[in-house]
């Protein structure tokens, strides 16, 4: 009699465990994956969104196309991620189609961006930014200054680079946005 109960207890335990895992997957899909996937469907230039775990936090990885308005896409993904993930939200990481030439071009102008952030002279920053990129032959470019970030978009043929640089607030940095990565 005793030997009959042990397999039943094991089977019940395994069944409850499997049900718990399945319920968690349904919950994650309906509460995390689906809302973030809707962003990819609804926001111009967002090709895909996925969530990756990092040190107990969840990073949102956003694949962007060349037609993205970075400040709009980033803002919408950030709002959705904060709403969906709450305290487990880590950061946003961007995937773009950067080339070594675009990386070098960004490196040569990122000082202007940081100087503009620290001095508040964004018109001067934009002028120097355009001048330097023209010298480098990067004809298509975009810099957008928002309340919390400066958004940089550089294009060269089929390649494009997206960077998000956080602005300094009175209390220090508001957070860290990760720059783009090659897709």
JOSULTA-V928171 format. One record per pair of residues at least 24 apart in sequence whose ideal C-beta (glycine too) atoms are under 10 Angstrom apart, sorted by the first residue. I is the first residue (numbers start at 1). GAP is how many residues later the second one is. Records with the same first field share a line. If there is no record, write none. Layout:
I=GAP / GAP
//
This chain:
31=53 / 54
32=26 / 28 / 48 / 49 / 52 / 53 / 56
33=51
34=50
35=45 / 46 / 48 / 49 / 50
36=24 / 25 / 26 / 41 / 44 / 45 / 48 / 49
38=42
39=34 / 37 / 38 / 39 / 40 / 41 / 42 / 45
40=33 / 37
42=34 / 38
43=25 / 26 / 29 / 30 / 31 / 32 / 33 / 34 / 37
44=24 / 25 / 28 / 29 / 32
45=24 / 25 / 27 / 28 / 108 / 117
46=26 / 27 / 28 / 30 / 31
47=48 / 136
48=47 / 135
49=24 / 28 / 31 / 32 / 43
50=43 / 45
51=30 / 33 / 34 / 37 / 38 / 39
52=38 / 41
53=35 / 37
54=36 / 37 / 39
55=35
56=32 / 34
57=28 / 30 / 31 / 32 / 33 / 34
58=26 / 27 / 28 / 29 / 30 / 31 / 32 / 33
59=26 / 30 / 31 / 32 / 33 / 34 / 119
60=24 / 25 / 29 / 30 / 31 / 32 / 33 / 34
61=30 / 31 / 32 / 33 / 34 / 117 / 120 / 122
62=30 / 31 / 32 / 33 / 34 / 100 / 118
63=31 / 32 / 33 / 34 / 118 / 120
64=30 / 31 / 32 / 33 / 89 / 96 / 98 / 116 / 119
65=31 / 32 / 95 / 118
66=30 / 31 / 74 / 87 / 89 / 92 / 93 / 94 / 96
67=93
68=26 / 28 / 83 / 85 / 92 / 94
69=73 / 75 / 82 / 84
70=24 / 26 / 72 / 73 / 74 / 76 / 79 / 81 / 82 / 83 / 92 / 93 / 94 / 110
71=71 / 73 / 74 / 75 / 78 / 79 / 80 / 82 / 93
72=72 / 79
73=78 / 89
74=70 / 72 / 74 / 75 / 77 / 88 / 90 / 103
75=71 / 73 / 74 / 76
78=70 / 71 / 86 / 97 / 99
90=85 / 86 / 88
91=73 / 84 / 85 / 86 / 87
92=72 / 83 / 84 / 85 / 86
93=71 / 84 / 85 / 86 / 87 / 88
94=67 / 68 / 69 / 70 / 83 / 84 / 85 / 86 / 87 / 89
95=67 / 85 / 86 / 87 / 88
96=57 / 58 / 63 / 64 / 65 / 66 / 67 / 83 / 84 / 85 / 86 / 87
97=58 / 59 / 60 / 61 / 62 / 63 / 64 / 65 / 83 / 84 / 85 / 86
98=56 / 58 / 61 / 62 / 63 / 64 / 65 / 81 / 82 / 83 / 84 / 85
99=55 / 57 / 58 / 59 / 60 / 61 / 62 / 83
100=59
101=35 / 36 / 37 / 53 / 55 / 56 / 58 / 60
102=34 / 36 / 39 / 52 / 53 / 54 / 55 / 57 / 58 / 59 / 60 / 61 / 78
103=51 / 56 / 58 / 60 / 76 / 77 / 79
104=32 / 34
105=27 / 28 / 30 / 31 / 32 / 33 / 36 / 47 / 49 / 51 / 56
106=27 / 32 / 35 / 46 / 48 / 55 / 56 / 57 / 73 / 74
108=24 / 25 / 27 / 28 / 30
109=24 / 27 / 29 / 32 / 34 / 43 / 45 / 54
110=40 / 42 / 53 / 55 / 69
112=31
113=30 / 32 / 37 / 38 / 39 / 50 / 52 / 54
114=36 / 51 / 53 / 54
116=27 / 29 / 34 / 49 / 51
117=28 / 32 / 33 / 48 / 49 / 50 / 51
118=49 / 50
120=25 / 47
122=28
125=25
126=24
147=27
148=26 / 27 / 29
149=25 / 26 / 28
151=26
152=27 / 28
153=27
154=26
//
